[in-house]
Amino acid sequence: MTDPNAIQPSELDQLPDRDPEETAEWQASLDAVAKAAGPHRAAYLMRRTLERAEGTGIALPKLLETDYVNTIPTAAEPAVPGDEAMESRITAWNRWNAAAMVTRGSKYGVGGHIATFASAAWLYETGFNHFFRGKEADGSGDQLYIQGHASPGIYARAFLDGRLNETHLDNFRRESGGNGLPSYPHPRRLPWLWEFPTVSMGLGPLSAIYQARFNRYLTARGIKDVSDSHVWAFLGDGEMDEPESTAALALASREGLDNLTFVINCNLQRLDGPVRANFKIVQELEAQFRGAGWNVVKSLWGSAWDELFQLDTTGALVRRLREVPDAQVQTYQTRDAAYIREDFFGKDPALAEMAKLLSDDKILECFHLSRGGHEARKVYAAYKAAVEFKGAPTVILAQTVKGHTLGEGFASKNANHQMKKLSVDEFKTMRDLLELPISDSQFVDGVVPYGHPGADSPEVRYLQERRAALGGPAPARRVHPVAPLPAPAEKAFAAFDKGSGSQNVATTMAFVRLVKDLVRDKETGRRWVPIVPDEARTFGMESLFPSLGIYSPKGQTYEPVDRDQLMYYKEAKNGQILNEGITEAGSMADFIAASTAYATHGEAMIPFYIFYSMFGWQRTADQMWQLGDQLGRGFLVGATAGRTTLTGEGLQHADGHSPVIAATNPAALTYDPAFAYEVATIVKDGLRRMYGEAAPGEDQNVFYYLTVYNEPLPQPAKPQGLGVDEGIVKGLYRFNTAESAGLSPVANAPRIQLLGSGTAIHWALQAQKLLAEEWGVAADVWSATSWTELRRDALEADEALLRGEERVPYVRQVLHGAEGPVLAVSDYMRQVPDQIAQWVEQDWSSLGADGFGLSDTREGARRHFGVDAESIVVAALAQLARRGEVKATAVKEAREKYGL
């Protein structure tokens, strides 16, 4: 039978053999080794040969897996340049206080996680003592993405160095009364400590990659040299199941991000049980990262294993470690020496002989306690190798035991992620194991005490000295005083006030034109960060390519096919545009890094991310919450917006709900502008609020979401009069009246107020004309630039009333006294305008594009959803008929006339 995996002659033809006789000799040598020494020896020689080839630069495919042993041999481990005994005592205090904090909080039922930090304590402590640079040194320091479930351990360390007190710890997960600590890393809730929100899981690794990449971008563009900053992302092996966790691995290696290190805590467990029960997650991750081009460092076994590996003269131990599935490794953690002798060593005669040389205590030490992630020396060696490696990012796969030092009731138990407390007896056992000076008398009324060696103790002095040497406390978030950015020249915004005359212009094009003017500004132009996911030509942004350039760390190593054209595809090392390819998630990660540079690096950057609106909030809303959590600032632009403006695209592209999702995010200021001058006014105000002189009481830590449309339409001049700019920003202003539109309604004509947002206002204006000319109805048209901001203002007014303050919502103020009922219409589902219904004093009704989208012309789609001008007329007449202001028969006549 032919071996399907063998190289076929047709394949060999593609690789000419210049010396077939020599090739045959090599193959015969391999056959001889396999026959004489066995296939394991042959495989060993092949692996060593390939490793040698890789190390000498010979172009060969990399091995995707190495043996299930430490990458750095014991003999090659550097000495830890510190006091290991002192660091061990500090780690013991942190372990204790992390467990005590969660246990004490359990009486309130607020939850918490103990086991994760217990497994990762040395991964953090080694970094804090020797690697993580703080914010008080030169540069920006390092960026730390802390695993969310490990937060109690980080709080425990902050308690030890005096940044938190017992009151803080007792308010873990209880924030409403003040002095509370959020459950997970959360900059909005604890902005002096946390830089990066890392729950939801998966977003941390993705963001870390793009943060490291954005650091390079800032340096390449001459904004700030942050080449000394290193990004550390602490992750769980179960977290790597999230697709976002591995979505950008190739980007990191492609761009050589050696300023990035992933530290994956491989305790082999996720929330409900083993990560890879029947397989080996470490080997899977190694193959995945090596295949993507990362440097991989495995720190699997502690020093107790050194004796076992020295006894392994046949390779049987290494082979056995490779074949034992992860769930069985966990089982060994909970079983006695006899079980391990039989199940692990008894499977191979050579191992059975080895086991005879080992005491039960030695076996239990190895299988219960000794892991690479639990020893400072092993972790330090891995970290040092990572920061010294150049040309690619590094991932450290550190094996640990989940629940380590918490006792037999926790270690490696499937349920330990959900276990929230230890008993007093378990704490006493833990105390003895960690050798902490905590007496039985300190357990008052069964309450576990916090432990602290004293503010002037050797442990605290050592901790603080190490942090001072590395640039101050960590983690820490610092917002350095940054002068407000000067406002761009008024000319850029005023250019839209005159309208477009006879020319039809889409608001997407208006926005791009505005940005083109703003990036030319001498003061602030270089701070704009245009971000687009491979749709720049869709949005008319190709004109920015040659002038701004597309960022690439390699520059442009080829001659572009369109080089002879004016708007050619230009890549540059100092390029300003981030064109990310087809990845909305990556583009959002870019945006988050840029939007928070004011805090991370003390440099205000102005990102705008323009995308197909359907693929924004629907696809990456979780990251938009992350953006709000991280206090990001900038402009999200949902282009090709609306449910009916994309001719022929259909259901998957027709966005009728983004503003609904956006309205749920308190940090998002959502606008649906209709006209070019509204876009300009909103952007101008956004720059003032986020980057300039914010008004008293205004929160600068917001971001703007603008919907813009690809439908070319006449752009009117900006109406003259007081309150227009205020109305655009606050969400509503009267665009015209029947009289100012030149429709000259008859005296005492029935009147209605038409509220439209975005492209829908054009249908409202058509309906205004039809109502006057064909039905004798006067309609005033209002532009509702933001239904959401109107609602928020009204909610704030309601809250003020509860406090005894008299305040009228803005929407009620501007509509007060407006004659007739109100009919609101948008290119989104009715829920969008209906947000404000309860605060409108007039009779209310609305039209919207509810349901699934469809492929059709714009006119056909609008007729289908009942939002075109004729549908607005019929709905308006129906409202007026219910009030007795027009004949009921007019509604039927209109339906028949317009074919509805």
Summary of the structure (lengths in Angstrom):
residues: 900
radius of gyration: 32.8
end to end distance: 71.7
largest distance: 109.6
contacts: 3118
relative contact order: 0.08
helix: 45%
strand: 11%
